[in-house]
Amino acid sequence: MSLPGNDRFPMTGPDFLIGRETLDKMHEAAVTMIERTGISIEHVGVREAIAGRTGFTLADGRVRIARARVEAYVAEMREQAGAGEASAGDAKRIAQAAPIRDPERPLTLGVDTRASYIVNRDGKTLRPMTRRDVVDSAKLVTMLGDRGVHGSTTGLPMDVPQALIPLEQFMISAEYSRGGGETNDVTDIPTSEAIREMNRVYGRGFGRSVWTPSPMILGGGELDILWHFRDSVESVFVGSMPIMGVTGPCDPIGVFTLGVAECLGGAVILKELLPKAWVMIGPHPEPADMASGVMVFGTPEWEILDLMHRDVHGYYGFRWDGKMIHTTAAVPGPQAAADHAGSMMLGVSYGYTSFSPGGMLALDEVYSPAQLVIDADILAHTGRILRGAWSGEGLELAGLPALVDEAVKDGEAFAAHETTVANMRIQYHAPKVLKRRNRVQWEAAGRPDEVATAQAEADRLIKSFDYVPPAAILRELRAIYERAKARMG
């Protein structure tokens, strides 16, 4: 849609949190850690396979990697990301000199598949998610598509046999989500085999993620799965989540640098062993409550770390437009609303255009249909601010003095003016749930509760669900599911 008017003043952005000089120093420190300390490899097969390779020195279970191997991987990563065969400075310039955002391009809100609890209709109590809940969540996500929401399901069906939970989740999303089947709950080789076969029905490649333990370790169950399928894996995501002040340094730049070192070290090792795979890094440090050591979200230090992703990833040559909106709040309320709204507004001011996970509380343990509807309203609110200010139809500045003079002489209120009728639906944001009422209007409306109103809107949308999945794909997926169920159930 092209908006009328001859002047546009949107939030153009983006801003940056970390300067180029600091990014250079972070990279230098990370490479030095990989050279000096090295990566501890817990998987025997991986450790034996990398031993003796050029540029990799194995001693006492740790692999120290030559600087040249790390820099070669970084150059290749930038090339694959579209930055070209550029120097570090050129790659930073390409990544950070992002074009002014199109204010007409809508913001998006993704969902997460990991919740195991749901908020009851009272908005205050929790219970484990059932298969019915997961189906309804997929329906709601689908019906909120025109409000910028995308994804599949928001949780796991906890009332089915444990071995079948990821397969059930995949099948539910295949039947009720426009994006097709999805699950992130793949923690063993048999499940991975079945999900790989299901993804092939959609023509998807086979990829795996490996989250490395801190500090400076390559290991865990995900590495076991990756190594089992090493001959067929097409892409690998190497992530790292050091906890600031717990498993990593107690400052944002230091802990992020550790995360970069862990990811780069693991990625260089895996790229050497899986040369045909596309290997990407994803450092993702988190803060903690220092009294308990538990991760916390929605706090100022969490926001700082999360905002840093765009700059750090940009340094290595690729755009990172997705910002998290996590909260530690377990139910909808002031904390969840403040955390989610604050994250979206901060994100959009720093150039982010995609947010997630909508409707998710207590990090990613709890799903709330009401919160998802509220988050869609917050997204629209944020998007309207992003679009900024412009001269409306019939209100261009050159003609404005004459228009005002005429209105004053005629004693005409602008509430009834033809330009107000023409512009009000474009200039004013109309929320679906978070209505703006003064005290008198709120009393007259029966003192409505926003969470209850949002839950009612979620119920309405679920009842109006009308998506029909491709029958041929669903038949093929069901056949795969039944075979896997017979093996695993």
Secondary structure as GFF3:
##gff-version 3
##sequence-region A 1 489
A	DSSP	beta_strand	8	9	.	.	.	ID=ss1
A	DSSP	alpha_helix	20	36	.	.	.	ID=ss2
A	DSSP	beta_strand	39	41	.	.	.	ID=ss3
A	DSSP	alpha_helix	44	50	.	.	.	ID=ss4
A	DSSP	beta_strand	56	59	.	.	.	ID=ss5
A	DSSP	beta_strand	62	65	.	.	.	ID=ss6
A	DSSP	alpha_helix	67	80	.	.	.	ID=ss7
A	DSSP	alpha_helix	88	96	.	.	.	ID=ss8
A	DSSP	beta_strand	108	110	.	.	.	ID=ss9
A	DSSP	beta_strand	117	119	.	.	.	ID=ss10
A	DSSP	beta_strand	126	128	.	.	.	ID=ss11
A	DSSP	alpha_helix	131	143	.	.	.	ID=ss12
A	DSSP	three_ten_helix	145	147	.	.	.	ID=ss13
A	DSSP	beta_strand	149	150	.	.	.	ID=ss14
A	DSSP	three_ten_helix	162	164	.	.	.	ID=ss15
A	DSSP	alpha_helix	165	176	.	.	.	ID=ss16
A	DSSP	alpha_helix	189	201	.	.	.	ID=ss17
A	DSSP	beta_strand	207	212	.	.	.	ID=ss18
A	DSSP	beta_strand	217	218	.	.	.	ID=ss19
A	DSSP	alpha_helix	221	228	.	.	.	ID=ss20
A	DSSP	beta_strand	235	240	.	.	.	ID=ss21
A	DSSP	alpha_helix	252	273	.	.	.	ID=ss22
A	DSSP	beta_strand	278	283	.	.	.	ID=ss23
A	DSSP	alpha_helix	300	315	.	.	.	ID=ss24
A	DSSP	beta_strand	322	324	.	.	.	ID=ss25
A	DSSP	alpha_helix	334	349	.	.	.	ID=ss26
A	DSSP	beta_strand	354	356	.	.	.	ID=ss27
A	DSSP	beta_strand	360	361	.	.	.	ID=ss28
A	DSSP	beta_strand	366	367	.	.	.	ID=ss29
A	DSSP	alpha_helix	369	387	.	.	.	ID=ss30
A	DSSP	beta_strand	389	390	.	.	.	ID=ss31
A	DSSP	alpha_helix	400	410	.	.	.	ID=ss32
A	DSSP	three_ten_helix	414	416	.	.	.	ID=ss33
A	DSSP	alpha_helix	418	427	.	.	.	ID=ss34
A	DSSP	alpha_helix	439	444	.	.	.	ID=ss35
A	DSSP	alpha_helix	450	463	.	.	.	ID=ss36
A	DSSP	alpha_helix	471	488	.	.	.	ID=ss37
###
